[in-house]
Amino acid sequence: MESMDTGSVDTSGSLQGAAAEVENVELGQDESLDQGQAEAKKEQAKALAKFKVKVDGQELEVDENELKRSYAHAKAAAKRMEEAAEMRKSYQRQIQIAEGFEKWIDNVKSNPEALFALAEQLGLDVDDIAMRRAAERLKYEYMDDDQRRAYDNDRELRRYKEIEQRQIEAQRQQAEQQYLAKVRESVESEFVDFFTEAGVTPTKEILARIAELKYGAAAAGRSLSVADAFKRVQAEQQKARLDLIANLSDDDIKALPKESLQKLRQTDMRQYNAGKRPTAQSASIPQVKKPMSTDDFFAMKDKQFSRSK
C-alpha cells in the first residue's frame, strides 16, 4: 500500500477552509436560497473539494472520501505491523529458549558429568540413583519371559497412572484458576458497585480491611457483603478515634504540631458554640421555678394552718 506523506498536505485545501469558501460564495450569489438548498449545495461542494497530498514524492489530488479511506487503511496497516512485531518478538524469544535447550543437551552429550553436577545442585544423590538403576537392571536380566512381561506391564501401568494424575492435577488447577477468576471478578464488581452507589472514595487501608473481613468470613463458611464490611470498618475506625482521644494526656496535646492543635481548638469551639455540650455560662444560670397555681397556693396555706394548731 502506498504511504501518504501527511506532512506535505496543502492546508489551504483543508475541509474547513473549503466548506467556508463554498458557503461564502453561495451566500454571495444567491441569498434567497433556503437553508435546505444551501446545505445541499454545501455538501455537494464539500464532496467535490480536492486535497493535495504527496505519495512517494509525487503530488496528487484526492477527494475527502479517498482521504478518509487512505487514512483508515494506514491506521489498520500500522496496527497490523505492530501486532506482527509483537508476534515476531515472541517467536524470537521461543527460538532463543529452544536454541539454549539444544545447546544444553549437546553439552550434556559431550560432557555427561554436567548432568550429574546439575542433579547434585538440585539436592539429588547421584550415587544412590546410579546404584538403584544398576540393581533394577541386574534384577531385570535374571527374570524369565513371564516375569519380564509382568514387570513391563506393571511399569507401563505406573507410567499411565502418572500421566493420568498429572492430567487430573492440571484440570484441577485450571478449574481452580477459573473459579478464582470468577470470584475475583464478582468481588471487584461488588466493590465498584457499592462505592459508586454510596459515592465514597475508599482508601487503600479501608479496601484492605474490607478484603480481610470478607476473607475471614468466607474461611468460616459465612457470607459478608461489602456494605456490612464497610460498616464494621467505620465502627472500628470510630472506636480507634475515641480510644486515641480518651488516652491523650496533657503532654500529648502539648506535643501536637501547631497546625493540628489549631485545628483541634477550632473543632472544639464549633462544638462549644453549637451547644453540643453545656457551657460554663449556661451552667451558672439559676433555674427559673415554675409559677405556683391557685390550688397549690391554698393547699400550702392549709398545711401551714394545720401545723399551727
Backbone hydrogen bonds, N-H to C=O, Kabsch-Sander energy under -0.5 kcal/mol:
donor,donor_aa,acceptor,acceptor_aa,energy
5,D,54,K,-2.6
6,T,4,M,-1.4
8,S,5,D,-1.5
9,V,6,T,-1.3
10,D,52,K,-1.3
11,T,9,V,-0.8
13,G,10,D,-1.6
14,S,11,T,-1.5
18,A,14,S,-2.5
19,A,15,L,-2.3
20,A,16,Q,-2.4
21,E,17,G,-2.3
22,V,18,A,-2.5
23,E,19,A,-2.2
24,N,20,A,-2.2
25,V,21,E,-2.3
26,E,22,V,-2.5
27,L,23,E,-2.2
28,G,24,N,-1.8
29,Q,25,V,-2.0
30,D,26,E,-2.5
33,L,30,D,-0.9
38,A,34,D,-2.1
39,E,35,Q,-2.5
40,A,36,G,-2.1
41,K,37,Q,-2.5
42,K,38,A,-2.4
43,E,39,E,-2.5
44,Q,40,A,-2.2
45,A,41,K,-2.7
46,K,42,K,-2.3
47,A,43,E,-2.1
48,L,44,Q,-1.5
49,A,45,A,-0.8
49,A,46,K,-0.5
51,F,62,V,-2.8
53,V,51,F,-0.5
53,V,60,L,-2.7
54,K,5,D,-0.7
55,V,53,V,-0.5
55,V,58,Q,-3.1
56,D,54,K,-0.5
58,Q,55,V,-1.8
60,L,53,V,-3.5
62,V,51,F,-2.4
64,E,49,A,-0.5
67,L,63,D,-2.2
68,K,64,E,-2.5
69,R,65,N,-2.7
70,S,66,E,-2.5
71,Y,67,L,-2.1
72,A,68,K,-2.7
73,H,69,R,-2.6
74,A,70,S,-2.4
75,K,71,Y,-2.5
76,A,72,A,-2.5
77,A,73,H,-2.7
78,A,74,A,-2.3
79,K,75,K,-2.1
80,R,76,A,-2.5
81,M,77,A,-2.4
82,E,78,A,-2.1
83,E,79,K,-2.4
84,A,80,R,-2.5
85,A,81,M,-2.2
86,E,82,E,-2.0
87,M,83,E,-2.3
88,R,84,A,-2.4
89,K,85,A,-2.2
90,S,86,E,-2.3
91,Y,87,M,-2.5
92,Q,88,R,-2.5
93,R,89,K,-2.2
94,Q,90,S,-2.1
95,I,91,Y,-2.3
96,Q,92,Q,-2.4
97,I,93,R,-2.3
98,A,94,Q,-2.6
99,E,95,I,-2.9
100,G,96,Q,-2.4
101,F,97,I,-2.2
102,E,98,A,-2.5
103,K,99,E,-2.4
104,W,100,G,-2.0
105,I,101,F,-2.3
106,D,102,E,-2.6
107,N,103,K,-2.3
108,V,104,W,-2.2
109,K,105,I,-2.5
110,S,106,D,-2.1
111,N,107,N,-1.8
114,A,111,N,-2.1
115,L,112,P,-1.1
116,F,112,P,-1.2
117,A,113,E,-2.5
118,L,114,A,-2.1
119,A,115,L,-2.2
120,E,116,F,-2.4
121,Q,117,A,-2.0
122,L,118,L,-1.5
123,G,120,E,-1.5
124,L,119,A,-2.5
126,V,124,L,-1.1
129,I,125,D,-2.0
130,A,126,V,-2.5
131,M,127,D,-2.3
132,R,128,D,-2.3
133,R,129,I,-2.3
134,A,130,A,-2.2
135,A,131,M,-2.3
136,E,132,R,-2.4
137,R,133,R,-2.4
138,L,134,A,-2.4
139,K,135,A,-2.4
140,Y,136,E,-2.2
141,E,137,R,-1.9
142,Y,138,L,-1.2
143,M,140,Y,-1.1
148,R,144,D,-2.3
149,R,145,D,-2.4
150,A,146,D,-2.4
151,Y,147,Q,-2.6
152,D,148,R,-3.0
153,N,149,R,-2.7
154,D,150,A,-2.4
155,R,151,Y,-2.5
156,E,152,D,-2.6
157,L,153,N,-2.5
158,R,154,D,-2.3
159,R,155,R,-1.9
160,Y,156,E,-2.4
161,K,157,L,-2.3
162,E,158,R,-2.2
163,I,159,R,-2.2
164,E,160,Y,-2.7
165,Q,161,K,-2.6
166,R,162,E,-2.3
167,Q,163,I,-2.2
168,I,164,E,-2.6
169,E,165,Q,-2.6
170,A,166,R,-2.5
171,Q,167,Q,-2.5
172,R,168,I,-2.5
173,Q,169,E,-2.6
174,Q,170,A,-2.3
175,A,171,Q,-2.7
176,E,172,R,-2.5
177,Q,173,Q,-2.5
178,Q,174,Q,-2.4
179,Y,175,A,-2.4
180,L,176,E,-2.7
181,A,177,Q,-2.3
182,K,178,Q,-2.2
183,V,179,Y,-2.8
184,R,180,L,-2.9
185,E,181,A,-2.4
186,S,182,K,-2.7
187,V,183,V,-2.8
188,E,184,R,-2.7
189,S,185,E,-2.3
190,E,186,S,-2.2
191,F,187,V,-2.6
192,V,188,E,-2.7
193,D,189,S,-2.8
194,F,190,E,-2.2
195,F,191,F,-2.3
196,T,192,V,-2.2
197,E,193,D,-2.3
198,A,194,F,-2.6
199,G,195,F,-1.0
200,V,195,F,-1.7
207,L,203,T,-2.3
208,A,204,K,-2.5
209,R,205,E,-2.2
210,I,206,I,-2.5
211,A,207,L,-2.5
212,E,208,A,-2.1
213,L,209,R,-2.4
214,K,210,I,-2.6
215,Y,211,A,-2.4
216,G,212,E,-2.4
217,A,213,L,-2.2
218,A,214,K,-2.5
219,A,215,Y,-2.5
220,A,216,G,-1.4
221,G,218,A,-1.4
222,R,217,A,-3.3
229,A,225,S,-2.3
230,F,226,V,-2.6
231,K,227,A,-1.9
232,R,228,D,-2.0
233,V,229,A,-2.3
234,Q,230,F,-2.4
235,A,231,K,-2.4
236,E,232,R,-2.5
237,Q,233,V,-2.6
238,Q,234,Q,-2.5
239,K,235,A,-2.4
240,A,236,E,-2.3
241,R,237,Q,-2.2
242,L,238,Q,-2.4
243,D,239,K,-2.7
244,L,240,A,-2.2
245,I,241,R,-2.6
246,A,242,L,-2.7
247,N,243,D,-1.7
248,L,245,I,-1.2
253,I,249,S,-2.1
254,K,250,D,-2.4
255,A,251,D,-1.7
256,L,253,I,-1.0
261,L,257,P,-2.8
262,Q,258,K,-2.3
263,K,259,E,-2.2
264,L,260,S,-2.4
265,R,261,L,-2.2
266,Q,262,Q,-2.4
267,T,263,K,-2.2
268,D,264,L,-2.2
269,M,265,R,-2.4
270,R,266,Q,-2.1
271,Q,267,T,-2.1
272,Y,268,D,-2.2
273,N,269,M,-2.9
274,A,270,R,-1.8
275,G,271,Q,-0.5
275,G,272,Y,-0.9
276,K,271,Q,-2.0
283,A,279,T,-1.8
284,S,280,A,-1.3
285,I,281,Q,-0.7
297,F,293,S,-1.9
298,F,294,T,-2.2
299,A,295,D,-2.1
300,M,296,D,-2.2
301,K,297,F,-2.0
302,D,298,F,-2.2
303,K,299,A,-1.8
304,Q,300,M,-2.2
305,F,301,K,-2.4
306,S,302,D,-2.2
307,R,303,K,-1.9
308,S,304,Q,-1.5
309,K,305,F,-1.0
